[in-house]
Amino acid sequence: MNLTLKIWRQNGPEDRGRMVTYQVEDVSPDMSFLEMLDVLNERLTLAGEEPVAFDHDCREGICGMCGMVINGVAHGEQRATTTCQLHMRHFKDGDTVTIEPWRAAPFPVIKDLVVDRSSFDRIIQAGGFISVPTGAAPDAHSVPVPKDAADAAFDAATCIGCGACVAACPNGSASLFTAAKVTHLGLLPQGQPERASRAKAMVEQMDAEGFGGCTNTGECTAVCPKGIPLDAIARMNADYLKASK
Amino acid sequence: MSGILRRVGEWRVGAPIADTRAPEGPIEERWDKRRFSAKLVNPANKRKLTVIVVGTGLAGGSAAATLGELGYNVKSFCYQDSPRRAHSIAAQGGINAAKNYRGDGDSVFRLFYDTVKGGDFRSRESNVYRLAQVSVNIIDQAVAQGVPFAREYGGLLDNRSFGGAQVSRTFYARGQTGQQLLLGAYQALERQVAAGTVEMHTRHEMLELIVSDGRARGIVVRDMVTGEIETHLADAVVLASGGYGNVFYLSTNAKGCNTTAIWRAHRRGAYFANPCYTQIHPTCIPVSGDYQSKLTLMSESLRNDGRVWVPLRKGDERPPAQIPEDERDYYLERIYPAFGNLVPRDIASRAAKNVCDEGRGVGPGGLGVYLDFADAIARLGREAVEKKYGNLFEMYERITGENPYEAPMRIYPAVHYTMGGLWVDYDLQSSIPGLFVVGEANFSDHGANRLGASALMQGLADGYFVLPTTVGDYLAGAGTFGQVDQDAVDEAVDRVKEKISRLLAVNGTRTADSFHRELGRIMWDYCGMERTEESLRKALERIPELREEFWNNVKVPGDPEGLNQALERAGRVADFFELAELMCVDALHRSESCGGHFRAESQDADGEALRDDDEFAYVAAWEWTPDGPVLHKEELDYEYVKMTQRSYK
């Protein structure tokens, strides 16, 4: 198939940036979206033009490094799918596809489709852990964890930190990302001692980074590649309120 | 980079080496002895000592976090935008530990035995025993950190069996065990960043090692956002930069995985051990076209319930559902009745290659075999299968557009892991004092073949438990290290800058990716699942020619300043070229078959790998010299596990 791509090009954080149109031919339906961009970049390079910069690494949907807004939707229209796992069989010949970076003030653009997501690391630094130095752990079977709690904690822990939730949110909120970690650790017995302080510190850091507040729009969970549910945010809010009393 | 063509496959033999750090005595006491003999650093002095850790996967992340907790001044580096992205995150199946929670006969000794045997008697007994010992601590640590392992209704941890073992000792978190363990290490690391003990440098790539007065004292890195070349000095350097499977271009590694950090260290004097030991994983999604940028693994845990088969008849092109039972060949169950579909990876991979070579492969190009869940679905119900493997089935469907609940998966082997790596002693210290190497980047524990669910175990054993002790012992002598020689720093920086300018100046007609693809093809065809003297000599002719062309015809766009992904890739490909040659030399010199290294000349009547223990029971540690590689042999002794020909029949 042949496609028209409209791609955001921005040469550094200070550049204003603009959409640039490219044609790509002979796209195979079995290609991944990123492989289609590889083909474009190969061609641009040989033509002496600057290839399009984009982040990617594992290309199997788990590292969370890739992410672009495709036709207005973070990671594209395919549900529960990262950009690298989106395949060209979901497009058709003659389509025009717009490709933009995550847009949010706490995710400044570095170049083209590459953004700086270090704000996410700082939210984890604020409290997204259980304080247990190496070697200090009791036997793994000393504290049984009910299967339901372990499964629910796992579901929240599958967040890959890609930032699609922020890109999709009209408020640019990082609530789903933050809540996923608060939920994961807050559901386990090991996470109880720091549960309240963790929620408070992480929410405060999220605010300090300039992320917006949650108004229960639900765009975040709709684009989340791992399907983190919206009720994680309710749990985070409850823990935050308890900590703030 | 040298344009001099040496004679094909030439090497010299140097003095033998020994692992001088492994204590003597009963194997179960050796690690305790070493821990006790290791010198300690006074807490007030730890703050004044700097340790650099390159890479933030399971080994590097856990090492940096633990060293930070101990009070050292740690600098951690990764090329990704966050330490959480390291490729350990993609490990699916699980992590082994000798907990014996099943009561099915497991023990530290059995895990040790299985690992030595699985490694085809090419690993060190002392190291492997220690690995099995600390495996139990890893599970405790991970659970305390909040890693949500799978549990049973009673609230206790669940286990499953895995290839190469007859006990259930694998702990797992659905099909995302690596992700959950890495996030545990990442969170511990970020906790130390917040505490001020670890300074994190993301989007920084190590391009050179600084060796001063014979000791590793720092690294040269490129800030991948600004393009600035920076030097960072330290009292010890830890490389945790992962494996080099991407030398084959197509592999299950992440796109960014590369050999540059360990290859640069090798060029500065660190021995490279057993580079030819590569693991080809039997259950990957087959290649679909020339544009293919990577291969995707389907966890080996699928072999617990999936049955591997091909049509009995050559060229049978009926859809799988129309092939009756008696016209199918469940070849693993047929050839290996004791282990069946759970034989180790190297054996399963080669068996798949053999049936495809016979013309019985399925799917496009005949390069695939079926992995069929019909029996499991009939026995357990679709829901139970979905619970166990749901995310893997989804991933398969997303990539291939086929539904594995209705038709069997098609799988084919792909490069997955490299057992070889920088040579280290029992302390995980390389042949350069002060340079430590952990995780997949070293060679130490898996011999010629790694068992499933053992990579996560080794990465975390090294990072959480072994390295913090042994680095401390080394740093206790830091008072005598002296100032870093400024000339050594300047030379390292000059080498980096010179290479970057050279790459940008060529301005040829082919992209670095196109060279990489061609190199990968050479390696897969001539140094892949099956190697012969002839194929390896051919590779050793082709690689220098292609490398020469690369340096005369590569096109790297852009500037040295700022984000330049094409430049990053070109630099890595340049190092892959040099490594590829060493891999072929190693594969050529080792004229026996063992584990993942199968030399067609060395097989028994049934086509199984035939070791030559009289000649080759050693670690091949290669020294880099301008006149070609020099081989140093480390003899391997087996006191506890009797060397036998592996049999899974």
Interface residues (C-beta under 8 A of the other chain):
Chain A: G12 S28 P29 D30 M31 S32 L34 E35 D38 V39 E42 T45 L46 G48 E49 E50 P51 A53 D55 H56 D57 C58 R59 E60 G61 I62 C63 G64 M65 T81 Q85 H87 R89 I110 K111 V114 D116 R117 S118 F120 D121 I124 Q125 A126 G128 F129 I130 S131 V132 P133 T134 G135 A136 A137 P138 D139 A140 H141 V143 P144 V145 P146 K147 A150 D151 A153 F154 A157 T158 I160 G161 H184 L185 L188 Q190 G191
Chain B: S62 A65 T66 E69 Q80 D81 S82 P83 R84 R85 A86 H87 I89 A90 K99 Y101 N137 I139 D140 Q141 A142 V143 A144 Q145 G146 P148 F149 A150 R151 E152 Y153 G154 G155 L156 L157 A173 R174 Q176 Q179 Q180 L183 Y186 Q187 A188 E190 R191 V193 A194 M200 T202 V225 T252 A254 K255 G256 S288 G289 Y291 Q292 S293 K294 T296 L297 M395 R398 I399 G401 Y464 F465 P468 T509 T511 D513 S514 K555 P557 G558 G562 L563 Q565 A566
